[in-house]
């Protein structure tokens, strides 16, 4: 495995999760929550959003645990079509508030 493959894989996983969560909000017509989340993540700065560790000379990038948990839960709720749009909006807004976003 090359020295860049671990870092590249981490970046790709993070991009896929973030894009999936933001796309799910847009598809659920919850774009206002997407914009709120984006502003909040950008306001927090890199150190609060990402964790980096050096493993065998390769930098590993990951979302901070609360950021990853929030994005994964948001993706699940936004794509849950058994709930009304209003129920999804309320749960996501509450989750963002609880998580400090």
N, C-alpha and C positions, 0 to 999 in steps of 0.2 A: 504494500500500500504506500503510495507516495505521501510526502509530507503535507501536501495541500488537500488530499482527499478527505481527511477527517473534517478540516475546517470548511471545505466546500459543502460537504454533506450537512453540517450543522447549519450553514447559511441557507441552504436549499430548504431544509425542514422548517426553519423559522419563516422564510418567505412564503412557503406553502400554507402554513398555519395562519399567518397574518392575512394573506390574500384571500384565503378561504373564509375567514371570519368576516372580513370587510365585504366580500362579495355576497355572503349570506345575508348580511344586514341590508345591502342594497336590494337583493332579490325579495326580501321580506318587506320591502318598502319602509325600512327603518334607517334610511340614509342619514337622518338627523342624529341618530345615536352613533353611527359610524363617524360622523364628523366630530362629535363630542369626544369619542374615544381617541381619535387621531390627535386632536388638540391636547388631550390630557397626556397621552404617551409622549408627544413631542415636548411638552412642558416639563415632564419629569426628568428628561435628560438620559443619556446613554447609560450612565452608571446605575440608575434606578430600574431600567428596563432590561438590561442585559447583564449576564454573568459571564465572565471569561476566566478560563483556567488554562494553564500550560500543562499539557500532558505529552511526555516524551518529545519535547521540542516543538509541539504543534499547539497553537491556540485553539481552544474549544469555545465556541460561542453558544449560549443558550439564553432563552428568555428567563428572566427572574421567575421564580416559582409562581407568584401571585399573577404575574402577567400571563404566563402560559395557561394557568388554570382558568383565568378569566376568558382568554381567547377560545379555549376549548369548550367551555360551558356556553359561551356566547354562540359559537358555531352550532352546538347541539340544539339550543333553544330556538335560534333563528330559523333552523331548518325543520323544526317540529311542526308539521302541518296538521297535527291533531289538535293543536291549540289555535285559538283565534289570534289575529294580528295584535289585538289589544292585550291579550294575556301575555304574548311573547314580549311586547313592548314593556309591559309592567315588570316582568321578571328580569329582563335585560337591564332596564333602567335601575331597578333595585340592586341588582348584582354589581353594576358599575359603581353605584353609590357606596355599597358595602365594601367593595374592593378599593375604594379611595380614588376612583377614576372620575 
